[in-house]
Amino acid sequence: LGMSKQDMQIRDYAATPVEQKYLGPGKKLFEIYQCAKCHPSGGSTQGITASFLAPDLAKAYSRLKPEWLIDWMKDPSKLQPGTMMPAFFTPGQPAPDPSILGGVNEEQIKALQTYVWCLGRRGGVVAEK
């Protein structure tokens, strides 16, 4: 009943524009932070033990809101206490790798979010121009 008088809002996440400038840095960060050690991205779980198996990131595009990914990367344990997902970004502190996007946390989070969001899109990650 609490939302019965609310207008229903439907969003087409497939239409979310991809900011091309974030793809290259996002891929680098994905590799630096070794995301694939726990997260498969396309079905292969080879080399990942069951206790470390995290969600398949190729499915993020069809399952998650893009803005939720940003909140998750900012502080995974805030959204899921006890998660094994490490927090790479500390508010008020420079990002762990200052050579990418000026070491700005928000920019690096946006780059990772963009890259992960593109993993499951038809045709894979859109080529950086």
C-alpha positions in Angstrom: 0.0 0.0 0.0 2.9 2.4 0.7 3.7 2.7 -3.0 0.2 2.2 -4.4 -0.1 5.8 -5.4 3.3 6.0 -7.0 3.8 6.2 -10.7 5.5 3.2 -12.1 8.9 4.1 -13.6 10.3 1.7 -16.2 13.9 2.3 -17.3 15.5 0.8 -20.3 19.0 0.0 -19.0 20.0 -1.3 -22.4 19.7 2.3 -23.6 22.2 3.5 -21.0 24.9 5.2 -23.0 28.5 3.9 -22.7 31.0 6.6 -22.0 33.8 5.3 -24.2 36.5 7.3 -22.4 36.1 5.0 -19.4 36.4 1.6 -21.2 40.2 1.5 -21.5 40.9 2.6 -17.9 38.1 0.3 -16.6 39.8 -2.7 -18.3 43.2 -1.7 -16.8 41.6 -1.5 -13.3 39.8 -4.8 -13.8 43.1 -6.4 -14.5 45.1 -4.5 -11.7 42.5 -5.4 -9.1 42.4 -8.9 -10.4 38.6 -9.0 -10.5 38.6 -12.2 -12.6 40.3 -14.1 -9.8 36.9 -14.4 -8.2 34.4 -13.2 -10.8 34.0 -15.1 -14.0 33.0 -12.9 -16.9 31.4 -15.1 -19.5 30.9 -18.5 -17.9 34.4 -19.8 -17.3 35.1 -20.6 -13.7 38.4 -22.3 -14.4 40.9 -21.6 -11.7 38.3 -20.2 -9.3 37.6 -22.4 -6.2 34.0 -22.7 -5.1 34.7 -20.8 -1.9 35.9 -17.8 -3.8 33.4 -17.9 -6.7 31.7 -14.6 -7.0 28.9 -13.6 -9.4 29.5 -13.7 -13.1 30.1 -10.1 -14.2 29.0 -10.8 -17.7 25.5 -11.0 -16.3 25.7 -7.6 -14.5 24.4 -5.9 -17.6 21.2 -7.9 -17.5 20.7 -8.1 -13.7 21.9 -4.9 -12.1 21.2 -1.2 -12.2 24.3 0.7 -13.4 24.1 3.0 -10.4 24.0 0.1 -8.0 27.4 -1.1 -9.3 28.8 2.3 -8.3 27.4 2.0 -4.8 28.7 -1.6 -4.5 32.3 -0.6 -5.5 32.3 2.3 -3.2 31.7 0.1 -0.1 30.8 -3.5 -0.7 30.4 -4.4 3.0 27.9 -1.6 3.5 25.6 -3.2 1.0 26.4 -6.8 2.1 28.0 -7.1 5.5 30.5 -10.0 5.6 31.1 -10.0 1.9 34.5 -11.2 0.7 34.7 -8.4 -1.9 37.5 -6.1 -0.9 37.0 -2.3 -0.7 39.5 -0.8 -3.1 38.3 2.8 -2.7 38.5 4.7 0.6 36.6 8.0 0.8 38.9 10.9 1.2 41.9 8.8 0.1 43.5 8.7 -3.3 42.8 5.6 -5.4 45.3 2.7 -5.0 46.6 3.4 -8.6 47.3 7.1 -9.1 48.3 6.6 -12.7 44.8 5.9 -13.9 42.3 8.8 -14.2 44.4 11.0 -11.9 43.9 8.6 -9.0 40.4 10.0 -8.4 38.3 7.4 -6.7 35.0 8.5 -8.3 36.5 8.4 -11.8 38.1 5.0 -11.3 34.8 3.6 -9.9 33.0 5.0 -12.9 35.6 3.3 -15.2 35.1 -0.1 -13.5 31.4 0.3 -13.6 31.4 1.1 -17.3 33.7 -1.8 -18.1 31.7 -4.3 -16.1 28.5 -3.0 -17.5 29.8 -3.6 -21.0 31.0 -7.2 -20.4 27.6 -8.7 -21.0 26.4 -6.5 -23.8 25.8 -8.1 -27.2 29.2 -8.4 -28.9 31.2 -8.0 -25.6 32.9 -4.9 -24.6 32.5 -2.0 -27.0 35.8 -1.1 -28.6 37.3 2.1 -27.3 37.6 4.8 -30.0 
